[in-house]
Amino acid sequence: MIRLSLRMLLRDWRAGELHILTLALIIAVSSVATVSFFSDRVQKALILESNRLLGGDLLVISDAPLPPSYAEHARQIGLRTTQLTRFPSMISFGDNNLLTSVKAVAPGYPLRGELKLADPPAEGTQHTRVARGIPERETVWVDEKVMAALKVTLGDKIEVGAAELTVMSMVESEPDHSVGFVSMNPRLLMNEEDLAVTRLIQPGSRISYQLLVAGDEGQVAGFRRWISERLSPGERVEGIQDARPEIRSALDRAGKFLNLAALASVVVAAAAVALAIRRFIQRHLDGCAVMRCLGATESDLLRLYSYYFVMLGLAASLLGCVLAVFTQEFLSYWLAELLEIALPLPSVLPFIQGMLTGMVLLLGFALPPLLNLRQVPALRVIRRDLELANLHSLAGYGFGLAILSALFIWKADSFKLGIMIMFGFLLAVILFGLFGLLLIRLFLLTRPQGSGPWSYGLANIRRRTIPSLVQATALGLGLMALLTLTLIRNDLLEDWHARLPENAPNRFLVNVQPDQQKELMVFFDEHAIPRPNIFPMVRGRLMKINDRQVNLNDYPDPRAHQLINREFNLSWTDTLQSDNEIVAGHWWREEIISSEHELSMEVGFAETLGLKIGDRLTFYTGGGDFSATITSLRKVDWDTFHVNFFAVVRPGLLDNYPVSYVTSFYLPPDKTHVMQELIHIFPNFLVIDVASVIERVQSMIGQVTHAIEFVFLFTLLAGFAVMYAAIASTQDERIYEAAIFRTLGARKQQLARAWAVEFAVLGALAGFFAATGASVLGYLIGKHALHITYSPSLWIGVASVLVSVIGVTVIGLIGTRTTLSQPPLQVLRK
């Protein structure tokens, strides 16, 4: 039976019977696999590029020296390692002293990213270069803040603890300098071998010991699992996903959109395969009838064609995956030049996904019709008018849609997103079918009497109501996927740029004292810098939850350990900030003052610690303990780079506690010299420069933009496959129809005009379906899955219908051009 199936497969291929189905399947698999390969490489590149913010792929951080076994195990499994020690310390030059963040590094630092040095400014220009290695023994590299505050020049010797070290270079940027709001004060880089000479490491010193590792993604993940089971109190693991919220947000949104692009390709490809399968079944009815006359049973036909489609699916899927490898390689090289980064090689998982996708799509839409095909009556050999009773039953397409739904959840990598898209497309199929049937009935009521093209075109739709609905629905689904992808892509990019405008805050000022606020505002006015909002801040540590002492053993999540171990920045305000949104509970009510102290918590923080509305939290601050009850949960838009807090209390609660102030503002590039004057006037200020973080996030957005554009091209190719399959599905019927009309005296131009009307009506239906479905689906996905603002537009609907009418009509006429060239006598003799 297998040998017979193979012979039938080769015969049909030589006869051209499988070209349409194979082409549709290859395009389906290649589009899905290309997106998967491409997404895999882009995701790896984004993570690799983002890891440069850490100086490595993974950090192990501790307040005590780390066991040597950590680094030894990392090296044993093939990872590169280095280490550093970070602590605050006073440094001196002459009579000037400065509190500085000291970082003692080992050879190999940094493992990711670049450490850039700069020549001191001269004549308004400043040359930068990438550092080769680390500072030599008895030398240090300092940043511009140190040089300005201490008034040192290159070659001067400064006192670092008990040692005198020579300033050899000025640091412009470090890869791990801008992650988090710690150690942002003036900084100094030294060789770890000089650390003992300085005698700065003493009992009670605030020191952070860090182990940096980098290497293959799988090895890094394995090392993280290994070390997570061995962490001691005070130790934690940190990757780029554990770093600043705005970076995690950008990565998460990029990953979700690329998954959405892959889902769009799956939908378009499925429509093409479904139409191609329909044509294949129609063309094999006669062959099955002959085999039934020769004694073939229903089970024989089922096994025969099951083997047939399995072999076809494996061959086409393999070819599609191989084609995808070459396609994504070409595009990856192209993209790498645009991004100026090298994309890593993809994993084998996209290849497996492509093969599974091809087989699932083919068998999902082929097996139900095969169950009907085995029941073809033998009498069809002499009565060609006999059709299968349920050849176009909803059950067959329903099974295919169920298979497609499973693919949604799998490819989405998010149950919520997969379910949302699955129900969206299932509902779209039902509504498209019902509404399309209603519109076709209305068209027929308005059909003019006579023999003009409009009358014949509508008559063709009436004769082929179900096939016309299938074509319009398939085209509508494909166009809906393309349109949804396009709309969300535009809104996604606009939303990103809106969230991160050019004048986003790039400097933070911390430790502003109450009596310095007025003088600071005067400073901003003198230098033509808009006055920023300033926020109060009290430092506190979480001690109790619902009067129960906080215990690290109750929280298996390492991020929860990190949050509990750190001190909180507590603040208060009367009004809710514009980049905050209450998602549960209520904001302060002026008319109702609760006897309990009120607290508003950031929702992500609350989820990490398992907090909910009504929980009572107790904090320890320098002024004593205080307790407050959570009355609301806030969703914070970290992308704005404005000052925000995990915990905000009602005004009045912390009035008697030690308070300082914090603010953020935008400093234009041509006013960077203002910071030197600011530090000189306010030496106690901690100035946090996040310009490099913003630059990296904007760079990541640009990278994702290019990726989205290329992914869109692949989905667009799949859309053309749907149109081709839709036209080809009625090709045989049109050839026979044209032969009869031409025998009765019709001219080619008349038939072409009638078919143009038919294609235009189908295109209008598909365009209307696509515009309506894309608007609804785009709103739901944007709001609930990607958390972006989506605004439907009437012009989108008009453009969709016009483009669909023109596209389907033009492609339809091109696809049926050979149909009109068939000699009528030859067609009728067949």
Salt bridges, closest charged atoms under 4 A:
ASP12 OD1 - ARG11 NH2 3.18
ASP12 OD2 - HIS284 NE2 2.94
GLU17 OE1 - ARG283 NE 2.65
ASP40 OD2 - LYS44 NZ 3.94
GLU49 OE1 - ARG52 NH1 3.01
ASP57 OD1 - ARG112 NE 2.88
ASP119 OD1 - ARG129 NH1 2.86
ASP143 OD2 - ARG187 NH1 3.07
GLU174 OE1 - LYS103 NZ 2.43
GLU174 OE2 - ARG187 NE 2.23
ASP176 OD2 - ARG86 NH2 3.39
ASP176 OD1 - LYS103 NZ 3.00
GLU193 OE1 - ARG137 NH1 3.04
ASP194 OD1 - ARG137 NE 2.71
GLU229 OE1 - ARG230 NH1 3.79
GLU238 OE1 - ARG236 NE 3.99
ASP242 OD2 - ARG224 NH2 2.77
GLU246 OE2 - ARG244 NE 2.02
ASP252 OD2 - LYS256 NZ 3.92
ASP286 OD1 - ARG380 NE 2.84
ASP286 OD2 - ARG384 NH2 2.72
ASP300 OD1 - ARG303 NH2 3.29
GLU329 OE1 - ARG41 NH1 3.04
ASP385 OD2 - ARG383 NH2 3.15
ASP495 OD2 - ARG499 NE 2.37
ASP525 OD2 - ARG531 NH2 2.60
ASP554 OD2 - ARG548 NH1 2.90
GLU567 OE1 - ARG539 NH2 3.27
ASP579 OD2 - HIS642 ND1 3.45
GLU596 OE1 - ARG616 NH1 2.46
GLU598 OE2 - ARG650 NH1 2.38
ASP615 OD1 - LYS612 NZ 3.31
ASP637 OD1 - ARG499 NH1 2.91
ASP639 OD2 - ARG253 NH1 3.35
ASP639 OD2 - ARG499 NH1 3.78
GLU677 OE1 - HIS527 NE2 3.04
ASP689 OD1 - ARG507 NH1 3.21
GLU709 OE2 - ARG489 NH2 3.27
GLU709 OE1 - HIS706 ND1 3.90
ASP732 OD1 - ARG279 NH2 3.43
ASP732 OD2 - ARG283 NH1 2.29
GLU733 OE2 - ARG464 NH1 3.45
GLU737 OE1 - ARG463 NH2 3.32
GLU737 OE1 - ARG464 NH1 3.11
GLU758 OE2 - ARG464 NH2 2.90
GLU758 OE2 - ARG734 NH2 2.88
